[in-house]
Each structure stands twice: as structure tokens, then as C-alpha cells.
Amino acid sequence: MIDTATALELVTIHGSTSTIEQEMELENALDYVLAKDVTSEIDMPPFRQSAMDGYALHLNDGVTYSLVEEIKAGDDTNPTLQKGQAARIFTGAPVPNTANAVVMQEKVRVNGEEIILKEPVDQGANIRPQGEQIRAGAIAITKGTTLKGTHIGFLASLGVTKVSVCTKPSISIVVTGNELVDSGEKLAYGQIYQSNGYMLTAVLKELGYANTSVVTIKDNFQHTKTVLKSSLASHDIVLVTGGISVGDYDFVGKAFAEIGVKEIFYKVKQKPGKPLYYGKKGDTSIFGLPGNPAAALSCFYVYVYPLLKKWEGAEQVSLPRISLPLLADYTVKGTRAQFLKARIQGAGVTILGGQSSAMVKAFGDANALVYLPQNSAEIKKGQMVEAILLPFK
Amino acid sequence: MIDTATALELVTIHGSTSTIEQEMELENALDYVLAKDVTSEIDMPPFRQSAMDGYALHLNDGVTYSLVEEIKAGDDTNPTLQKGQAARIFTGAPVPNTANAVVMQEKVRVNGEEIILKEPVDQGANIRPQGEQIRAGAIAITKGTTLKGTHIGFLASLGVTKVSVCTKPSISIVVTGNELVDSGEKLAYGQIYQSNGYMLTAVLKELGYANTSVVTIKDNFQHTKTVLKSSLASHDIVLVTGGISVGDYDFVGKAFAEIGVKEIFYKVKQKPGKPLYYGKKGDTSIFGLPGNPAAALSCFYVYVYPLLKKWEGAEQVSLPRISLPLLADYTVKGTRAQFLKARIQGAGVTILGGQSSAMVKAFGDANALVYLPQNSAEIKKGQMVEAILLPFK
């Protein structure tokens, strides 16, 4: 059985990357990964810009300047100031070529057509140099960046209207289990409601992946094989839940083998999610996730998330990890590495109650997964642990 | 001038909460805030459930059991086991009422119609009690919870198909400045591209707020008044960028006063975003944000985010804050409290370069804002600082 680091490495090595790019209006490109560097066509700021409401000065040795002009934001004037002359200027307005400082309005006394400095002004003060933020021809955002709202804002400020992005994967979610019934129906003895399909669809949607479909199948070998074959043929990523253990009615692994899926790994020394399966057929990646919702979700954030990002060509594929002190003692049962639902807030991280693989409730309160390596045994309050940050709004 | 804590408190006190609820299909309710507690109509699990592939036992004093039944997940059988009898059972299957333990298949030896235990089995082992996760009639998720994908999964497992949620606010973004031109046009001297509208629309969309519109206005008092009046009349929240300083061509503050907006505060002892304005007219909240994009965005995450959450009736309105060691020395200029773009990763937090109010680029690399209180002066590597986590995917 492999360890968690090896499993993660295998996913990031074997996961395919989309070969299709598309050009997109900037405002629709949120959550997409850049397929090409974006180069700025302008200097930003495009001109020497006043950072303050005040006075642009052509510095002389004295403290008195004669006021000869007014320049508002948006004005296209570039008056020539002689030494000792000043122009009233406002934030964002272009500083005349002949001015070499801007003094804040609070730091002068105005006397008719003259202003008198209350204190010395440094050369270059309160002027944003042309191209301070970026120069024309320089790379604004590199290929492989997942576009956030802040990136959209930055690119808009450079006048960018279109970007090249990678397509997102089409994802098939296959939920297995004779015991599952659809919501809205009445439960008979022995049945539970199907929830993995709803859950995975929703967490994928949260991350910006809307191209998903769900199919539910019974524990029947022939049916499993047929459905998986068709899912594999028409999707970039297939996520199967359940049916991957060694029980007599677990048909997923056998079906993978028969339809020619190449196993990359099966079983990881971890809790939850020991019987995790990862395989490939052509460019399609296949995960066999646990049937228990909480276990499926832990595996999703640790292993499927990087696969999705890799598919999109993202530079950064895994969720950020950070060291934090544990806020209460925690005793690990067993020797496997653990991914534990946790809440980081204030002075550190708290491992939540309800860690059972079947219980997804604790995930609602979690904003992190605490990773404890193999043989962690007893962890004391104050000890540093590794927390994987979970996406949130 | 008030401090940052007072400003945040005033926003959360004065922000209105939506009075309109709507019933929604569970699968469409992602990112909405629950308007009512959701109560479970079932026990979960609904029956005593096997947590393992193995054998359900009616325990006796010996190690040998006779195998009399087989129960798969989804079966509705509930056979009577006598003391010393066992049933083959699979993960998720109902454990017979007469069984009092499940033994893992790895821990028995099978001998024809008999199984022999390799080690003692505890009473209740590997049985998930009925209602272990939640009891019928108990609250599954409380009013005020923002529904994440994990919540959708949990509610689906309880058979919930519809939920009552609060409506989301309609948001008007008003961008001011004579210097702004639309992307696609050519910049004249003194002009820059309008980016705040694109940026705020995108960060709102990232957070699940799609009901937004942008209007751009020139620095003209009459026009400013007319547009703000109409924005206020038809939206729940109005975000204005720029025009709020005391420059001769800053008309936003004067317009607010003339159209009857009640000022809650103006100016906060902080950097960036000193001239931040917050006011109310009826139930509509109005923010006067800085014109500089990075300053506007800092104020957005610190003050507007809680306002949006309050409007939706969310229990938790502010972004999570956490104490972390600084990974490099940092010197603060000036005495105001600071919100600094930062990246948390590994052993702590790094304050990024490019903190200028005009530069939004650093926000692309940031996953947190470091908050430094007034008069922080010099912060040394290793010193604990407060980091506000930014939403991410």
C-alpha cells in the first residue's frame, strides 16, 4: 500500500492536461486558467500620475510658488511649469512633465495666487511614475494562473478585453450502491438516500466546474461495466463512489480492469479513504472514491482537486498547506495517516467531532483538513500540525 | 476619525437584513443562507448499519459461529440470529436486530458453513447505531448557515429536497472619475481604463452574488446626484468607487448628503482606505469606496463582505481571522492601522510587495490580508500577526 505523498505525486504525474484553448471575453473568464501569458499593451499608469489632491511643483530653493494652472483627473493638459511655479492638481491627474513633486494640500498655505510650503518637499513626492505597476510589453499574468476576480480587475485596468483560457473538464459522477434511493422517495428498511451525486456536483460547482452529470447504478457487474465504459468514452474525468472495496458485491474494480482502465494505484495508507483507486484510460482519469460521503469528500479535496487543476493547466494544483498549533489534545486511533475535518480560527486549529467516514456533517463546519502522518498516536495541545486550507466563500 | 474595529462594528450594527424568503430546490441553493432551521425527517443512518464487510454475530461465549444468512447493502431482510449464529454482511447493509456485533472479514477464518474468530469481538463493534449522525426531529443545519457543497450533500442524505433561503441583495456598482475610459477604446493622455466595475462584479460573482450592475459617471455634481438617487432607489446595496475625498471635484459625499443618505461614518484610521464612507437610506446601505482599485478591494473584503452576509441573514458575517508568524521583517510607514496583501503558506505568512493603493496586482498572489494595528512600526520575523483569510477556490 502506498503512502499519501506517493499517491498525490502519482495523480499529479499521470493526470492529463487539456489540449484545447479557447478565447474568451475577460468578464466571462473568472475561474478559468490562462492558456497563454497575458502581456500588457500599455504602461500602467500610462502617464505620471498624482497620488494626492495637492499641488504639482517645479521645485525651486524657496517655499513660495506661484499658482498658474489647475489639472483635474482626466484632463489632457501638460502645461510647462517654470522653476517656482505650481499647478493645482487632483488625485489621478497627469503630473506635468516639468513638475518634479506633488505636495499634499494639507501641507501648504494658500495666499491668493501663491502657495507657501509648510515643510520641505522631496523630489518625486506623491508622483506615481509612468509604468510603476507594469511596463508595456511586460507579462501581466502568467500562463497557468487561475483567474480570480482580482486578476480580472488588474487585466481590465490594462485594457485587456479577451484572454486565452484552457477548457474545463467534463466530469461524470457515477454513484454505486443497491441501498441508494433518490430523494423524494420513501425509504424502505435497509435503504438510504443517494447523496454523493448531489454533494460532488455541488462542490464541483463551488469550484467553478459546471460541466458535470450524475448517474446512479446498482451493484450489478454487467450494468457497472456498461455505464463506466460509456462514462469513460465521453468525459475527461470520471468520479465513481462506492463499490471499490473487496466485498463480493463490489464490482467497480473488476469493471475497470475489464474495460481496459490502467490502474495507477489502489489503496493508500490513510484514513479515511484507504480503498482509493486511481486509473487512466487514454487521457481520461478515473477515481474510485469511497462510498462513505465524508471519506469521498476528503479524497476529493486531497487528490481530485489537483487532478482538476492539472487538467486545466494550472501552475498551482494542490490546496495551500500551513503549519498551525493544535488547540486541544487529539488521540489518533490506528497507524494510518489521517485527514481530519478541522476549523482554523484565532490562535490555531481545532479538530472537529464526528470524523466517521459516514458523517459528512462536520464538513459543514470545517475550513481545513488537518493532516497527521502515519503513527501520529497522541498529539498534544500546542503541537504544530499541517492544515490543508479548504476553498470557501 | 474612527478606528477599524468601530467601523466594522457600525457596519454590522447598521446593515439591514433581507425580509424576503424563498423556497428553493436543494440543488440550486448553493451559496444561499438558510432562512429557517432544517429539521431531519429521518434517523441517519435510518437503521443499524454495518460499517464493514464481514459477519454480523449474535455473540456467544465461544469463537465458532454457524453461518445462516447473507445480507447485502440495500437488502430489506432482518433475519433472526440465535446465539452463536452469524450472517455474512457487507458495508452499508442493515444489521439484524438480533446481532450485537460485526466482525471484519479479515478477522475470521471460514470453514464451510462455519466461521471461527481469530480474536475476540467487542459488543457493538462495527455497527453504526441508528440515528448516530442525526435523529429524526433534530436540527440538521441551523438558520443563518451559508450553504456549501458539503451542506447540500448532508441535506441530500436526509432526503431533503427543498429549503427556505434568504434572497440575495441587488447590488449597484457606481464607478466615478473623469479619467476613466472603457476597455476597447484608445487611451488619451491623462486617461486610464475603468477597472473597478469589472473587478467588483467579478469578486461579487466569485462569492455567489450575480445580481449586480455597473454604471460609470463623470465628476459632475448633477449627474452624480441623479445616478446615485436612482441606484439607491432600486438596489439593496450601492458601492461607489472614487469621488469621496475632499478634492474640489469629489462630488459623491455632497451628493449623498443632498439626496438624504444618513452618514454612519466617514474616514477610518486605516491604510489603505482612509476616506471610506458608509451610510444608509432606508434599508439600502451605501459604501463610498476609494477610487484606487487595491484600496477599494481591501475595504470590500473587510467591510462590504460582512454587510453582504448580514443582508442575507448569515450567522457568521466576517472572514475568518487567524494568528500566524510573519516570515520576514516588515516596517510600517505611518501610524494608521494597515491591511496588507499577504500569502499564507507553510510556516506562516509573508507580506507581499506592491502594497500601493493603486496596485491591484499583488492581490492576485494574496490569499490573506495581514492586519496590523495602529502604531505597529517595526514587525520582526517570527512575530505573530493577525491574518484575514480571503475566499478562494
Interface residues (C-beta under 8 A of the other chain):
Chain A: L26 E27 L30 D31 I42 M44 P45 P46 F47 Q49 A51 D53 K72 A73 G74 D75 D76 T77 N78 F90 T91 G92 A93 P94 R128 E132 Q133 I134 A140 I141 T145 T146 K148 G149 T150 H151 I152 G153 F154 A156 S157 L158 G159 V160 T161 G177 N178 E179 L180 S183 G184 L187 A188 Y189 G190 Q191 I192 Y193 Q194 S195 N196 G197 Y198 M199 L200 T201 A202 V203 L204 K205 E206 L207 G208 K218 D219 S245 V246 G247 D248 Y249 G291 P293 L297 P320 R321 I322 S323 L324 I344 Q345 G346 A347 G348 G354 S356 A358 M359 V360 K361 F363 G364 A366 N367 L389 P391 F392 K393
Chain B: L26 E27 L30 D31 I42 M44 P45 P46 F47 Q49 A51 D53 K72 A73 G74 D75 D76 T77 N78 F90 T91 G92 A93 P94 R128 E132 Q133 I134 A140 I141 T145 T146 K148 G149 T150 H151 I152 G153 F154 A156 S157 L158 G159 V160 T161 G177 N178 E179 L180 S183 G184 L187 A188 Y189 G190 Q191 I192 Y193 Q194 S195 N196 G197 Y198 M199 L200 T201 A202 V203 L204 K205 E206 L207 G208 K218 D219 S245 V246 G247 D248 Y249 G291 P293 L297 P320 R321 I322 S323 L324 I344 Q345 G346 A347 G348 G354 S356 A358 M359 V360 K361 F363 G364 A366 N367 L389 P391 F392 K393
